Amino acid sequence: MFATLGDRWTRLMAPLLLAALAAPGSLQANPEMADSISPYLRLHVDDPVQWRAWDPALLEMAKEEQRPLLISSGYYSCYYCHVMQEESFRDEGIAERLNEHFIPVKVDREVDGALDSYLLEFQRATAGSAGWPLNVVVTPDGHALTGVVYAPREQFAEFLDGITRRLETDYDQLADLARRGSEELTQRLREGEEPLSESRAGRLPQVLWDRLEREADDLQGGFGSSTKFPHAPYLHAMLEAEQAGVAPDWVAEFLQITLDEMAHSGLRDVLGGGFFRYSESPDWNEPHFEVMLEDQAQLALVYLRAGDHFGRGDWVELGLENLDFVKRDMALREDETGDRAQTAEDGFRGFASSLSAVDEEGREGGAYLWPEADLEAALADHDHPDLVRAWFGMEGSAVFDLGYLPRRGAGVEALAERFDLDEAAVREHVAAGREALIRAREARGLPRDEKVLTGAHGLLLSALAEGVQHDERFREAGTAVSAWLREAASDPEELPALMGLPAEQAGTATLNDYAFVARGLRDWKAATGEGEQAPALALLEVAWERFRDDDGFRSEPEPPLPGMISQRFHPAVHRPSPTTLIFRLSEAWAGASETVDAAFAKYDLRPGRAIENDPEHHARLILWLQERD
């Protein structure tokens, strides 16, 4: 992908990694971000790097000072973002380099998602892969020049020294390269939009299934053979195809293997009920411990619907338990004393965007792992602590340096025989042990990113709508989220990106926000009859009017960088595609809005080469187009 430009970048930038280290200096921290709504930005307030929060006006400053931007994007719950801060951004020598030669900019990827997505696309195109923390040099004209993800301190220093030397000696050449690279990336995206022939488009479902089967791990579930993400959008698309009877024969077994393996492995917080973001091992047992609200919403929905389809009551219970986890550990509530309240009506103010992988002592997984002493103390009053340990697989040697990670251990029948108890007694002891461990874990604290993301709440409302059809205990939370989102959408032209904040702090909603909230409101009304259709329909109308141009849909109303172009079809990798949701909602509401009907009727739905190249990123779109034929 993008091989010509990528090779050129490699040849040009390889010498930049061979520079010597500069002598460290001493600079004062910049307090500009102390009042930021983002805990990720606040985390960097005391860095000696003179960070600035992202603002498109910084490009004008860069032009005046003839200094490039160094845009560093990450998020609060990201483990390696914390590591790079400790190693590099709190280092005086790194700070001196950044402050003297660049305008250092910090971006919370959950707040400026469209900018982050574009920089990720650039990094993938030029380096072959991307991730967080992501550090990209951007010229004053707004063109990305080069970037690096997490790098140890010395390697990052070499990167900065190298690019600084080249900018001093070949500034015009590099600026021109960045401009041409941006144009080439834009051209590649444009070419990917060119419609396929009718025969090639007709083969897309088979291309999709071939790709998914090739990437599928039919022994341990999931996709790939090393680092594994749940890829909820892929699973959801496959489940819909299975429900519709259009999936290949292998899909049903693959879904069952995957959902079982994820449910009982280290990827899932089997004690609390949530899912970690990904695993570094193919068996799902080496998780990075960040917990994202949008992942909980999507996976709860998949487990609930898969449980219904396959007759798996345990999956339904798991999906409901996942929603209980969100209600208990991610809810943001305060009572009149400022303490955390216990019910949604007591000062409910939404759900945290994520829980950090790093505990308050800076240890990855410290909130979830159990040293022997902590485990003994937590179960000191339990009648059968060894039974609880066996249930949660916390026997023998701990896998992690910090202690045991609870996971699926012995079953009820085996424990009944081992401890000479009846099965009902085993379940009672397990429940009591779980409560004791959860209380002990809560005393440790779960560091939370307390931003209230509008779009993630739209995804959560869809999951709560599914959950309330199984158990009324989710009605209260769903009603609260639905009411809050309807209020946020009362002026659909000004939907906030973050809720519960004054307008000047709430940010500008993206296409994702509009699509996710519109679907969430629709799903809640369909499940409960609560609310009106009008707010969701108004959001859909604004999405068509405000984000669409002749080339497709923009990610945000006014993209800040020149390469952030519109696309007819947005991909779905870790979250749903906003364009696919918009198309499906527009079809479902045919006749309800002349604005939507007219725009949808004129939209070019012919898939392009980008979809053929990465069909798994557009799985639900491909299957929806097949259904329409």
Number of C-alpha atoms within 10 A of each C-alpha: 11 16 12 11 19 19 13 13 19 13 11 14 18 11 14 17 17 14 18 12 16 13 10 13 13 11 15 12 16 16 15 14 21 15 11 14 19 20 20 24 24 17 15 22 21 17 22 23 28 26 28 19 17 19 12 12 9 18 23 13 15 19 14 10 12 16 18 27 26 26 24 25 28 24 23 27 25 23 23 21 20 24 18 19 17 14 15 22 22 17 18 19 21 26 25 20 20 24 16 13 20 23 25 22 22 21 26 21 20 20 22 19 18 20 21 21 14 18 27 22 16 26 24 17 21 25 20 13 13 19 15 20 24 23 27 22 24 25 25 21 16 24 24 28 27 24 23 21 23 19 18 12 18 16 17 21 23 20 23 23 23 19 23 21 14 16 17 10 11 13 16 11 12 18 21 15 19 22 20 15 23 22 15 16 20 17 13 15 18 18 13 19 20 14 17 18 12 10 8 14 20 16 13 21 21 13 20 22 19 15 15 20 16 12 14 19 18 17 12 18 24 28 21 14 15 12 15 21 21 25 22 23 24 22 24 22 22 24 21 19 20 18 15 10 10 14 18 14 10 11 20 17 11 21 22 16 18 20 21 16 20 20 24 17 21 25 28 27 22 21 19 21 19 28 26 21 24 22 22 16 15 19 22 25 20 19 25 22 28 21 24 22 23 20 23 27 25 25 25 29 27 25 28 24 23 26 20 14 13 13 11 15 14 14 23 22 17 20 30 26 18 26 26 17 19 21 18 15 19 23 24 20 19 18 14 9 7 9 9 15 17 15 16 18 14 13 16 19 19 24 25 21 24 26 23 25 28 25 21 13 8 13 13 22 21 21 21 23 20 23 16 14 9 15 19 15 13 20 21 12 11 17 12 16 18 15 22 26 22 20 24 22 17 23 15 9 8 16 13 13 9 16 20 22 25 24 22 18 17 16 14 19 12 14 20 17 12 11 12 11 13 13 16 11 13 24 17 11 18 22 13 17 25 20 16 18 21 16 12 16 20 11 10 14 13 20 16 23 21 20 21 24 25 28 26 28 29 29 28 29 28 27 29 31 25 24 27 19 14 15 11 9 14 20 17 15 21 25 18 17 24 27 15 18 25 21 14 20 21 16 13 20 16 16 25 27 25 25 23 16 14 10 14 8 14 20 17 20 23 25 26 27 26 30 26 28 30 30 24 28 29 26 20 25 17 14 15 15 11 15 17 12 17 17 22 25 22 20 25 28 22 19 28 22 15 16 18 21 13 9 14 19 23 23 26 23 15 12 16 15 18 14 22 20 16 21 20 24 21 21 24 21 17 17 18 25 23 23 25 22 20 24 20 15 19 22 14 10 15 14 12 13 15 11 15 25 16 13 14 17 11 8 14 11 14 15 25 20 19 21 25 21 14 14 23 25 23 26 28 26 27 25 19 18 16 15 11 6 6
